[in-house]
Amino acid sequence: MSLARFQRAITPPEIPQRIVMPTPKLFTPREAAQVLGVSYPTLKQWIYKKKIRSVKTAGGHHRIPEKEVDRFLYRASESGDVSERRPNFRRISGRNQLVGRVTDIKINGLIAQVTLSIGGQRITSIITADAVREMRLKNGQTVAALVKSTEVMIIRL
C-alpha cells in the first residue's frame, strides 16, 4: 500500500460546518396582547383574520414572532389624535419620537446601554445608569426614543 493511499484511508472525512442562526423570540398571544396594549380576544381575532402573522407550535398553539409584535407596536403609536397618542408630546420640544420596546439593558458602572426594537429595527442609546434606575426600565417595556441630532434619549411611556 502506498503512503498516500494509507493516509487517505486513515484520514477522517471532513464534516461540513453547520451555521447556527439565532431563533427569533416568539410571544404567546397573551404576552403579545399585553405588549401591544390590546385585549387577548382582539389579538386572537387579528390572528384568525390574518391581520397579524403567527406560527403554530407542534401542539397547535399560536406564537407571534417578535418582528410582528414590533410592527404592530410601531403602528399602534401612529393612530388617533396627536394629543391622545402622545400625552407628553407638548412637554418635549423634540419631534422625532419613536415608540418601541426595550430588548436589552446593560449597565456598567455609571453608564447604561439600552437597546430598543422599533418597527423591526434596533436602536441603542447610551444613558446614565441612574436614569435607567429612576425610570425603572425593564426588558419588554414600551418606551419612546427621542432622537435629537446625534443624541438618543429614552422616555418612559
Sequence and secondary structure as in RCSB ss.txt:
>XXXX:A:sequence
MSLARFQRAITPPEIPQRIVMPTPKLFTPREAAQVLGVSYPTLKQWIYKKKIRSVKTAGGHHRIPEKEVDRFLYR
ASESGDVSERRPNFRRISGRNQLVGRVTDIKINGLIAQVTLSIGGQRITSIITADAVREMRLKNGQTVAALVKST
EVMIIRL
>XXXX:A:secstr
  HHHHHHHHS              EE HHHHHHHHT  HHHHHHHHHTTSS  EE TTS EEEEHHHHHHHHHH
HTTSS HHHH TTGGG     EEEEEEEEEEEETTEEEEEEEETTEEEEEEEEHHHHHHHT  TT EEEEEEETT
EEEEEE 
